[in-house]
Amino acid sequence: EVVKPYGVQILEPQVDDEDVGKVSMLASQLIAAHPDIGAIYCVYGGYEVGPVASVLRESGLVGKVLHIGFDDMPEEIYAMLRGEVDILIAQNAFAQGYYAVWFAYKALVDGVDSLKEFIQNFPENTIYDTGHIVIVPPGNTKLKELVKKYVGDLAPVMTLDEYAKWLDENGIPREWKLPSES
């Protein structure tokens, strides 16, 4: 319903059973069945982004089909740097680790019921959203502003170089380098 006013049709999710070969096959079939496809979203980390990027490259669709990946694994970052991925949605690994330790500490020191103050509908709900960061290619301020327009306050939107700086400033290690760091 949210995308209906924009004339966007969301297709059925493709189940790849975490099989890289199947990812390539499904991406090829999807493109063949929908030659006017505008975007492909890869829900699982690095193992989907690479094969989809290859299919887009072989089909001449890199830069024509918006390619979105989930996570910030090195394979995905390097695919973005090669121009094969347009947007990455990264989990906030720092917050995941921080809050896991902090909630464990609070539960031990103040009792499990103290978590009700922080986790809505606890104990029925035990999920605490640590947020995401939306990443666009380095220097692509036009795409950054467009994404910000739609994401709003749901998540910060950063270029890859801004994201690298944010990770470094917060002491969060990364397993990839920007071209300027080589």
Secondary structure, DSSP 4 states (H G I P E B T S, - for coil): --SGGGT--PPPPPP-TT-HHHHHHHHHHHHHH-TT--EEEE-SHHHHHHHHHHHHHHTT-BTTBEEEEES--HHHHHHHHTTS-SEEEEE-HHHHHHHHHHHHHHHHHH-GGGGGGTSTTTTT-------EEEEE-TT-HHHHHHHHHHHTTSS-EEEHHHHHHHHHHTT---S---GGG-
